[in-house]
Amino acid sequence: MQFKDIVLERYATKKFDGKKIPDEKIDDLVELIRFAPSALNLQPWRIRIITDQNIKELLKPAAFNQEQITTCSHLLVFCADPDYSGLIKKLEKLLKDNNIPEEVQTMIVGMASQSAGAMTREQQLAWSQAQTYLALGNAVNGAKSLGFDSCPMGGFNPAEFSRILNIPAPLVPVMLCPVGYAADKAMPKVRFSKEEILF
Ligand SMILES: Cc1cc2nc3c(=O)[nH]c(=O)nc-3n(C[C@H](O)[C@H](O)[C@H](O)COP(=O)(O)O)c2cc1C
């Protein structure tokens, strides 16, 4: 599929048919998510994948009873990771393990420490959340490219999701991305014109 077709054919699916997506395809999707861009390559996201139907049933009321939660094949819970000291340590090791030249390592780690250090905890969380949306973008378009459907979902209660899924602090659920095979019809694509978005 051409990227243009993926973008135009993907839509926020409201109901899935319950059929399971093969594990290899979910692995492929995770690869597409893993390669999303992030500031200084800090990758401040973690993803929990839910397949257990009983857990999905428990989560549904915490997502305004939206049907996608229980009809999807896999429910991806995108969480922001605002632990910059932990992320910087992980990045430092990643750069070392990949034989990135030492001066580049020092530069990147220095910039990351400086950027994160200049922020309040709230700003750090907002920074992580913003970048988690980029990973979500890869997920929704990636799903379509792999032959299945998805829905980006912000309509849920993050505190309830954290409680039910036992998500450890400081991770914060940001967005849901149920994936599966659509059992509904796409609405017509309605978007502002080019003139309205360019200024
Ligand atoms: C941040 C965000 C939150 C959203 N939350 C929900 C949601 O809770 N439930 C839902 O069905 N769709 C949700 N959507 C999907 C949008 O309604 C949808 O992307 C938009 O109407 C455009 O339609 P399309 O994606 O089908 O082209 C959300 C999308 C975004 C980006």
PDBQT file of the ligand as one rigid body, heavy atoms in Angstrom, charges set to zero:
ROOT
HETATM    1  C1  LIG A 201      -6.328  12.581  20.882  1.00  0.00    +0.000 C 
HETATM    2  C2  LIG A 201      -7.432  11.814  20.229  1.00  0.00    +0.000 A 
HETATM    3  C3  LIG A 201      -8.428  11.270  21.009  1.00  0.00    +0.000 A 
HETATM    4  C4  LIG A 201      -9.435  10.510  20.406  1.00  0.00    +0.000 A 
HETATM    5  N1  LIG A 201     -10.347   9.859  21.197  1.00  0.00    +0.000 NA
HETATM    6  C5  LIG A 201     -11.267   9.035  20.625  1.00  0.00    +0.000 A 
HETATM    7  C6  LIG A 201     -12.135   8.247  21.428  1.00  0.00    +0.000 A 
HETATM    8  O1  LIG A 201     -12.064   8.237  22.652  1.00  0.00    +0.000 OA
HETATM    9  N2  LIG A 201     -13.037   7.451  20.780  1.00  0.00    +0.000 N 
HETATM   10  C7  LIG A 201     -13.134   7.396  19.420  1.00  0.00    +0.000 A 
HETATM   11  O2  LIG A 201     -13.964   6.646  18.904  1.00  0.00    +0.000 OA
HETATM   12  N3  LIG A 201     -12.292   8.120  18.635  1.00  0.00    +0.000 NA
HETATM   13  C8  LIG A 201     -11.380   8.931  19.199  1.00  0.00    +0.000 A 
HETATM   14  N4  LIG A 201     -10.501   9.638  18.409  1.00  0.00    +0.000 N 
HETATM   15  C9  LIG A 201     -10.609   9.538  16.945  1.00  0.00    +0.000 C 
HETATM   16  C10 LIG A 201     -11.087  10.838  16.310  1.00  0.00    +0.000 C 
HETATM   17  O3  LIG A 201     -12.416  11.087  16.646  1.00  0.00    +0.000 OA
HETATM   18  C11 LIG A 201     -10.875  10.722  14.788  1.00  0.00    +0.000 C 
HETATM   19  O4  LIG A 201      -9.509  10.518  14.528  1.00  0.00    +0.000 OA
HETATM   20  C12 LIG A 201     -11.347  11.964  14.036  1.00  0.00    +0.000 C 
HETATM   21  O5  LIG A 201     -12.734  12.142  14.198  1.00  0.00    +0.000 OA
HETATM   22  C13 LIG A 201     -11.044  11.865  12.537  1.00  0.00    +0.000 C 
HETATM   23  O6  LIG A 201     -11.610  10.704  11.995  1.00  0.00    +0.000 OA
HETATM   24  P1  LIG A 201     -10.722   9.583  11.270  1.00  0.00    +0.000 P 
HETATM   25  O7  LIG A 201      -9.587   9.235  12.215  1.00  0.00    +0.000 OA
HETATM   26  O8  LIG A 201     -11.678   8.432  11.112  1.00  0.00    +0.000 OA
HETATM   27  O9  LIG A 201     -10.239  10.137   9.995  1.00  0.00    +0.000 OA
HETATM   28  C14 LIG A 201      -9.486  10.377  18.992  1.00  0.00    +0.000 A 
HETATM   29  C15 LIG A 201      -8.452  10.922  18.227  1.00  0.00    +0.000 A 
HETATM   30  C16 LIG A 201      -7.430  11.600  18.832  1.00  0.00    +0.000 A 
HETATM   31  C17 LIG A 201      -6.293  12.105  17.976  1.00  0.00    +0.000 C 
ENDROOT
TORSDOF 0
